[in-house]
Amino acid sequence: MDAELDGARLWWIASGLLLALELFSGTVFLLLLAIGLACAGLVAWGGGAVPLQMLTAALIGGGAMLALRTWRRRPRGDAPPDIGLALDRGQAVHVSRWRADGTASVQYRGAHWVVRCTDDTPAAQAQSTGEFIIVDVEGTMLRVRPATPATPSTPRSS
């Protein structure tokens, strides 16, 4: 067996090393460079000259990196709404006590959540306790509204 390494094997070994590094780094860029080196190995295996091998590695590996970078930076438009958050909207939570800052702590889906009324006026913050409906989820805060809208009390005439 011939102990001498030819050009194709050197390109493929270099490609394998980059592929191994990519597995540890978690970036896709080293994978693209490894593909370029493997293509240069194919050119070497086919009998291409060393400058053509280098040009192949540079064009394919570097071109793939530039294409990925351009693709990642293009505008994507509006993101679709998170279906998981949509499942929370309309669900009821029970508020037993409001804090002075207009928030309350509730138990919902097995975890403690902070809730705040959609109406941030002092009157809404001091509202009664009871059932509230989730309107929106903002991070770890639930935006809620009263389950039954408050109606102004009118004196009855007898």
MINUKE-831960 format. One record per residue: x, y, z of N, C-alpha, C in turn; residue number from 1; residue in three letters. Coordinates in nm, 3 decimals, padded with zeros to 5 digits, m for minus. Layout:
<atoms>
{atom {X,Y,Z},{X,Y,Z},{X,Y,Z},NUM,ALA}
...
</atoms>
This chain:
<atoms>
{atom {00.085,m00.117,00.000},{00.000,00.000,00.000},{00.089,00.123,00.000},1,MET}
{atom {00.052,00.220,m00.077},{00.130,00.342,m00.094},{00.104,00.435,00.026},2,ASP}
{atom {00.209,00.475,00.097},{00.195,00.559,00.216},{00.184,00.706,00.181},3,ALA}
{atom {00.206,00.742,00.057},{00.201,00.881,00.015},{00.056,00.927,m00.004},4,GLU}
{atom {00.025,01.044,00.049},{m00.109,01.098,00.034},{m00.116,01.184,m00.092},5,LEU}
{atom {m00.216,01.159,m00.172},{m00.234,01.243,m00.290},{m00.319,01.366,m00.253},6,ASP}
{atom {m00.335,01.455,m00.349},{m00.407,01.580,m00.324},{m00.551,01.560,m00.283},7,GLY}
{atom {m00.618,01.463,m00.345},{m00.758,01.439,m00.314},{m00.776,01.398,m00.169},8,ALA}
{atom {m00.691,01.308,m00.123},{m00.702,01.263,00.016},{m00.675,01.376,00.114},9,ARG}
{atom {m00.582,01.464,00.083},{m00.553,01.577,00.172},{m00.674,01.670,00.182},10,LEU}
{atom {m00.739,01.698,00.068},{m00.860,01.781,00.070},{m00.969,01.715,00.154},11,TRP}
{atom {m00.987,01.584,00.138},{m01.093,01.515,00.211},{m01.063,01.507,00.361},12,TRP}
{atom {m00.936,01.490,00.396},{m00.899,01.491,00.538},{m00.925,01.629,00.598},13,ILE}
{atom {m00.887,01.735,00.525},{m00.913,01.871,00.573},{m01.063,01.896,00.586},14,ALA}
{atom {m01.140,01.842,00.491},{m01.286,01.856,00.498},{m01.342,01.783,00.621},15,SER}
{atom {m01.291,01.665,00.648},{m01.334,01.591,00.766},{m01.299,01.661,00.895},16,GLY}
{atom {m01.182,01.724,00.901},{m01.144,01.799,01.021},{m01.236,01.919,01.044},17,LEU}
{atom {m01.268,01.990,00.935},{m01.362,02.102,00.948},{m01.500,02.054,00.990},18,LEU}
{atom {m01.540,01.939,00.938},{m01.669,01.882,00.977},{m01.670,01.847,01.126},19,LEU}
{atom {m01.562,01.793,01.175},{m01.553,01.761,01.318},{m01.556,01.888,01.403},20,ALA}
{atom {m01.486,01.992,01.360},{m01.491,02.120,01.432},{m01.631,02.179,01.431},21,LEU}
{atom {m01.700,02.161,01.320},{m01.836,02.213,01.310},{m01.928,02.145,01.410},22,GLU}
{atom {m01.908,02.017,01.434},{m01.990,01.946,01.531},{m01.972,02.001,01.672},23,LEU}
{atom {m01.853,02.050,01.703},{m01.828,02.107,01.835},{m01.873,02.252,01.845},24,PHE}
{atom {m01.865,02.326,01.734},{m01.898,02.468,01.740},{m02.047,02.494,01.721},25,SER}
{atom {m02.116,02.411,01.646},{m02.258,02.430,01.625},{m02.292,02.534,01.520},26,GLY}
{atom {m02.194,02.578,01.442},{m02.223,02.673,01.335},{m02.231,02.599,01.203},27,THR}
{atom {m02.308,02.653,01.113},{m02.323,02.590,00.983},{m02.213,02.636,00.886},28,VAL}
{atom {m02.142,02.744,00.920},{m02.043,02.799,00.830},{m01.926,02.703,00.807},29,PHE}
{atom {m01.882,02.634,00.911},{m01.773,02.537,00.893},{m01.819,02.419,00.808},30,LEU}
{atom {m01.946,02.384,00.816},{m02.000,02.279,00.731},{m01.993,02.320,00.584},31,LEU}
{atom {m02.025,02.445,00.556},{m02.020,02.493,00.418},{m01.877,02.496,00.365},32,LEU}
{atom {m01.782,02.535,00.450},{m01.642,02.531,00.408},{m01.595,02.387,00.386},33,LEU}
{atom {m01.642,02.296,00.470},{m01.607,02.155,00.454},{m01.660,02.101,00.321},34,ALA}
{atom {m01.777,02.145,00.281},{m01.831,02.104,00.151},{m01.743,02.156,00.039},35,ILE}
{atom {m01.697,02.281,00.052},{m01.605,02.336,m00.048},{m01.476,02.258,m00.059},36,GLY}
{atom {m01.420,02.218,00.057},{m01.297,02.139,00.055},{m01.320,02.000,m00.005},37,LEU}
{atom {m01.436,01.941,00.022},{m01.466,01.810,m00.037},{m01.480,01.821,m00.188},38,ALA}
{atom {m01.537,01.931,m00.235},{m01.547,01.951,m00.381},{m01.409,01.970,m00.443},39,CYS}
{atom {m01.320,02.038,m00.371},{m01.183,02.052,m00.420},{m01.116,01.915,m00.426},40,ALA}
{atom {m01.148,01.827,m00.332},{m01.097,01.690,m00.335},{m01.146,01.615,m00.457},41,GLY}
{atom {m01.270,01.638,m00.496},{m01.323,01.575,m00.618},{m01.250,01.625,m00.742},42,LEU}
{atom {m01.219,01.756,m00.744},{m01.143,01.811,m00.857},{m01.004,01.750,m00.861},43,VAL}
{atom {m00.940,01.734,m00.745},{m00.807,01.673,m00.740},{m00.813,01.527,m00.783},44,ALA}
{atom {m00.916,01.456,m00.742},{m00.934,01.317,m00.778},{m00.953,01.303,m00.929},45,TRP}
{atom {m01.019,01.403,m00.989},{m01.039,01.402,m01.132},{m00.918,01.448,m01.212},46,GLY}
{atom {m00.810,01.487,m01.143},{m00.688,01.526,m01.212},{m00.673,01.675,m01.235},47,GLY}
{atom {m00.753,01.757,m01.169},{m00.743,01.902,m01.185},{m00.616,01.957,m01.122},48,GLY}
{atom {m00.567,02.067,m01.174},{m00.446,02.130,m01.121},{m00.473,02.191,m00.984},49,ALA}
{atom {m00.366,02.214,m00.908},{m00.378,02.268,m00.773},{m00.447,02.405,m00.773},50,VAL}
{atom {m00.415,02.499,m00.865},{m00.489,02.626,m00.863},{m00.639,02.607,m00.885},51,PRO}
{atom {m00.679,02.511,m00.969},{m00.821,02.484,m00.991},{m00.885,02.424,m00.866},52,LEU}
{atom {m00.810,02.342,m00.794},{m00.861,02.285,m00.669},{m00.887,02.395,m00.567},53,GLN}
{atom {m00.790,02.487,m00.554},{m00.805,02.598,m00.459},{m00.921,02.689,m00.498},54,MET}
{atom {m00.933,02.716,m00.626},{m01.042,02.799,m00.675},{m01.177,02.733,m00.647},55,LEU}
{atom {m01.184,02.602,m00.666},{m01.308,02.529,m00.638},{m01.344,02.537,m00.490},56,THR}
{atom {m01.245,02.517,m00.402},{m01.271,02.524,m00.258},{m01.319,02.664,m00.219},57,ALA}
{atom {m01.254,02.765,m00.275},{m01.289,02.903,m00.240},{m01.427,02.940,m00.293},58,ALA}
{atom {m01.456,02.906,m00.417},{m01.583,02.945,m00.477},{m01.701,02.871,m00.415},59,LEU}
{atom {m01.687,02.743,m00.395},{m01.800,02.667,m00.341},{m01.817,02.693,m00.192},60,ILE}
{atom {m01.710,02.683,m00.115},{m01.721,02.707,00.030},{m01.755,02.852,00.062},61,GLY}
{atom {m01.680,02.944,00.004},{m01.705,03.085,00.030},{m01.836,03.132,m00.029},62,GLY}
{atom {m01.869,03.084,m00.148},{m01.996,03.122,m00.210},{m02.115,03.072,m00.130},63,GLY}
{atom {m02.105,02.951,m00.077},{m02.214,02.898,00.005},{m02.229,02.979,00.134},64,ALA}
{atom {m02.117,03.021,00.193},{m02.124,03.105,00.314},{m02.189,03.239,00.284},65,MET}
{atom {m02.150,03.302,00.174},{m02.211,03.430,00.137},{m02.359,03.415,00.106},66,LEU}
{atom {m02.395,03.307,00.039},{m02.536,03.284,00.007},{m02.618,03.265,00.135},67,ALA}
{atom {m02.566,03.190,00.231},{m02.637,03.170,00.356},{m02.649,03.301,00.433},68,LEU}
{atom {m02.543,03.377,00.436},{m02.546,03.505,00.508},{m02.647,03.600,00.446},69,ARG}
{atom {m02.653,03.604,00.314},{m02.750,03.689,00.245},{m02.892,03.640,00.271},70,THR}
{atom {m02.912,03.509,00.268},{m03.045,03.453,00.292},{m03.092,03.481,00.435},71,TRP}
{atom {m03.002,03.475,00.533},{m03.038,03.501,00.671},{m03.076,03.646,00.695},72,ARG}
{atom {m03.019,03.738,00.621},{m03.041,03.880,00.645},{m03.160,03.937,00.568},73,ARG}
{atom {m03.220,03.860,00.481},{m03.332,03.916,00.405},{m03.452,03.934,00.497},74,ARG}
{atom {m03.534,04.034,00.471},{m03.651,04.057,00.557},{m03.752,03.943,00.541},75,PRO}
{atom {m03.814,03.908,00.649},{m03.904,03.793,00.648},{m04.051,03.832,00.658},76,ARG}
{atom {m04.081,03.957,00.677},{m04.221,03.996,00.694},{m04.266,03.969,00.836},77,GLY}
{atom {m04.393,03.973,00.857},{m04.447,03.952,00.991},{m04.440,03.805,01.029},78,ASP}
{atom {m04.400,03.782,01.152},{m04.395,03.645,01.201},{m04.537,03.597,01.229},79,ALA}
{atom {m04.564,03.470,01.204},{m04.697,03.419,01.234},{m04.721,03.419,01.384},80,PRO}
{atom {m04.843,03.435,01.427},{m04.869,03.436,01.571},{m04.836,03.301,01.633},81,PRO}
{atom {m04.791,03.305,01.756},{m04.756,03.183,01.827},{m04.883,03.109,01.865},82,ASP}
{atom {m04.900,02.990,01.814},{m05.022,02.914,01.838},{m05.036,02.878,01.986},83,ILE}
{atom {m04.923,02.864,02.056},{m04.929,02.833,02.199},{m04.990,02.945,02.279},84,GLY}
{atom {m04.961,03.070,02.242},{m05.019,03.183,02.312},{m05.166,03.198,02.277},85,LEU}
{atom {m05.204,03.163,02.155},{m05.344,03.174,02.115},{m05.431,03.079,02.198},86,ALA}
{atom {m05.374,02.970,02.245},{m05.451,02.876,02.327},{m05.483,02.936,02.464},87,LEU}
{atom {m05.400,03.029,02.513},{m05.425,03.091,02.642},{m05.533,03.197,02.635},88,ASP}
{atom {m05.545,03.263,02.521},{m05.644,03.370,02.509},{m05.784,03.313,02.527},89,ARG}
{atom {m05.862,03.383,02.608},{m06.000,03.340,02.632},{m06.015,03.250,02.753},90,GLY}
{atom {m05.905,03.204,02.811},{m05.911,03.118,02.929},{m05.937,03.204,03.054},91,GLN}
{atom {m05.999,03.144,03.152},{m06.033,03.216,03.275},{m05.928,03.191,03.383},92,ALA}
{atom {m05.899,03.296,03.460},{m05.814,03.284,03.578},{m05.886,03.350,03.694},93,VAL}
{atom {m05.858,03.307,03.814},{m05.921,03.362,03.933},{m05.822,03.452,04.007},94,HIS}
{atom {m05.859,03.577,04.027},{m05.776,03.672,04.101},{m05.838,03.688,04.239},95,VAL}
{atom {m05.762,03.657,04.342},{m05.815,03.667,04.478},{m05.775,03.798,04.546},96,SER}
{atom {m05.667,03.862,04.500},{m05.625,03.988,04.563},{m05.536,04.065,04.466},97,ARG}
{atom {m05.564,04.195,04.452},{m05.484,04.284,04.368},{m05.381,04.354,04.454},98,TRP}
{atom {m05.262,04.376,04.401},{m05.158,04.451,04.469},{m05.177,04.600,04.443},99,ARG}
{atom {m05.104,04.682,04.517},{m05.113,04.827,04.502},{m05.063,04.874,04.365},100,ALA}
{atom {m04.971,04.798,04.304},{m04.917,04.839,04.174},{m05.006,04.796,04.057},101,ASP}
{atom {m05.124,04.740,04.086},{m05.217,04.703,03.980},{m05.194,04.565,03.922},102,GLY}
{atom {m05.110,04.484,03.987},{m05.087,04.348,03.942},{m05.140,04.250,04.046},103,THR}
{atom {m05.152,04.128,04.006},{m05.193,04.022,04.097},{m05.117,03.896,04.059},104,ALA}
{atom {m05.113,03.802,04.150},{m05.048,03.674,04.125},{m05.156,03.567,04.119},105,SER}
{atom {m05.151,03.486,04.012},{m05.250,03.380,03.997},{m05.180,03.249,03.966},106,VAL}
{atom {m05.252,03.142,03.992},{m05.204,03.009,03.956},{m05.273,02.973,03.826},107,GLN}
{atom {m05.194,02.946,03.720},{m05.251,02.912,03.590},{m05.162,02.809,03.523},108,TYR}
{atom {m05.216,02.702,03.476},{m05.143,02.592,03.411},{m05.029,02.540,03.499},109,ARG}
{atom {m05.052,02.532,03.628},{m04.953,02.474,03.718},{m04.837,02.565,03.753},110,GLY}
{atom {m04.847,02.694,03.722},{m04.738,02.787,03.753},{m04.797,02.919,03.802},111,ALA}
{atom {m04.714,02.996,03.872},{m04.755,03.129,03.917},{m04.732,03.229,03.806},112,HIS}
{atom {m04.833,03.311,03.779},{m04.827,03.413,03.675},{m04.861,03.548,03.738},113,TRP}
{atom {m04.807,03.652,03.680},{m04.844,03.787,03.718},{m04.949,03.832,03.617},114,VAL}
{atom {m05.058,03.891,03.667},{m05.163,03.941,03.578},{m05.177,04.090,03.596},115,VAL}
{atom {m05.219,04.155,03.488},{m05.248,04.298,03.490},{m05.370,04.319,03.402},116,ARG}
{atom {m05.455,04.410,03.445},{m05.574,04.440,03.366},{m05.537,04.514,03.239},117,CYS}
{atom {m05.617,04.495,03.136},{m05.593,04.566,03.010},{m05.620,04.714,03.027},118,THR}
{atom {m05.706,04.750,03.119},{m05.736,04.889,03.148},{m05.650,04.930,03.268},119,ASP}
{atom {m05.549,05.016,03.245},{m05.454,05.051,03.351},{m05.498,05.169,03.437},120,ASP}
{atom {m05.622,05.206,03.431},{m05.668,05.318,03.514},{m05.673,05.274,03.660},121,THR}
{atom {m05.663,05.369,03.753},{m05.669,05.331,03.895},{m05.798,05.260,03.931},122,PRO}
{atom {m05.907,05.295,03.865},{m06.034,05.228,03.895},{m06.026,05.081,03.858},123,ALA}
{atom {m05.963,05.049,03.746},{m05.952,04.909,03.703},{m05.857,04.833,03.793},124,ALA}
{atom {m05.752,04.902,03.843},{m05.656,04.834,03.930},{m05.717,04.801,04.065},125,GLN}
{atom {m05.817,04.876,04.107},{m05.878,04.852,04.238},{m06.005,04.769,04.227},126,ALA}
{atom {m06.026,04.707,04.112},{m06.150,04.634,04.093},{m06.160,04.512,04.180},127,GLN}
{atom {m06.279,04.458,04.182},{m06.305,04.345,04.269},{m06.230,04.221,04.222},128,SER}
{atom {m06.230,04.123,04.307},{m06.165,03.997,04.275},{m06.265,03.907,04.204},129,THR}
{atom {m06.215,03.796,04.154},{m06.305,03.702,04.087},{m06.243,03.649,03.960},130,GLY}
{atom {m06.332,03.613,03.868},{m06.289,03.554,03.740},{m06.251,03.663,03.641},131,GLU}
{atom {m06.138,03.640,03.571},{m06.091,03.729,03.467},{m06.057,03.645,03.345},132,PHE}
{atom {m06.067,03.707,03.228},{m06.040,03.638,03.102},{m05.906,03.686,03.048},133,ILE}
{atom {m05.822,03.592,03.003},{m05.692,03.627,02.947},{m05.713,03.687,02.808},134,ILE}
{atom {m05.657,03.807,02.788},{m05.667,03.876,02.661},{m05.539,03.859,02.581},135,VAL}
{atom {m05.425,03.863,02.650},{m05.297,03.854,02.580},{m05.191,03.803,02.678},136,ASP}
{atom {m05.082,03.753,02.624},{m04.968,03.708,02.704},{m04.848,03.791,02.662},137,VAL}
{atom {m04.788,03.860,02.758},{m04.669,03.942,02.733},{m04.555,03.886,02.817},138,GLU}
{atom {m04.479,03.798,02.758},{m04.369,03.736,02.832},{m04.425,03.647,02.941},139,GLY}
{atom {m04.402,03.687,03.066},{m04.453,03.609,03.179},{m04.570,03.678,03.246},140,THR}
{atom {m04.628,03.775,03.178},{m04.743,03.847,03.233},{m04.867,03.819,03.149},141,MET}
{atom {m04.977,03.794,03.218},{m05.105,03.775,03.151},{m05.181,03.907,03.156},142,LEU}
{atom {m05.229,03.953,03.042},{m05.316,04.070,03.036},{m05.459,04.018,03.042},143,ARG}
{atom {m05.537,04.067,03.137},{m05.671,04.013,03.159},{m05.775,04.125,03.156},144,VAL}
{atom {m05.900,04.083,03.140},{m06.015,04.172,03.151},{m06.116,04.102,03.240},145,ARG}
{atom {m06.204,04.177,03.302},{m06.305,04.113,03.387},{m06.391,04.017,03.304},146,PRO}
{atom {m06.431,03.908,03.367},{m06.513,03.810,03.298},{m06.650,03.867,03.265},147,ALA}
{atom {m06.702,03.946,03.354},{m06.828,04.016,03.328},{m06.798,04.164,03.333},148,THR}
{atom {m06.827,04.236,03.226},{m06.797,04.378,03.227},{m06.875,04.449,03.336},149,PRO}
{atom {m06.806,04.542,03.399},{m06.868,04.618,03.508},{m06.976,04.707,03.450},150,ALA}
{atom {m07.092,04.701,03.510},{m07.201,04.787,03.467},{m07.225,04.892,03.573},151,THR}
{atom {m07.249,05.016,03.532},{m07.273,05.118,03.632},{m07.403,05.090,03.704},152,PRO}
{atom {m07.399,05.109,03.834},{m07.519,05.082,03.912},{m07.611,05.202,03.903},153,SER}
{atom {m07.737,05.175,03.875},{m07.836,05.281,03.866},{m07.938,05.260,03.977},154,THR}
{atom {m07.975,05.365,04.044},{m08.074,05.347,04.153},{m08.210,05.309,04.094},155,PRO}
{atom {m08.272,05.218,04.162},{m08.403,05.174,04.117},{m08.509,05.268,04.175},156,ARG}
{atom {m08.604,05.298,04.094},{m08.714,05.381,04.144},{m08.828,05.290,04.184},157,SER}
{atom {m08.885,05.318,04.298},{m08.994,05.232,04.341},{m09.127,05.301,04.326},158,SER}
</atoms>
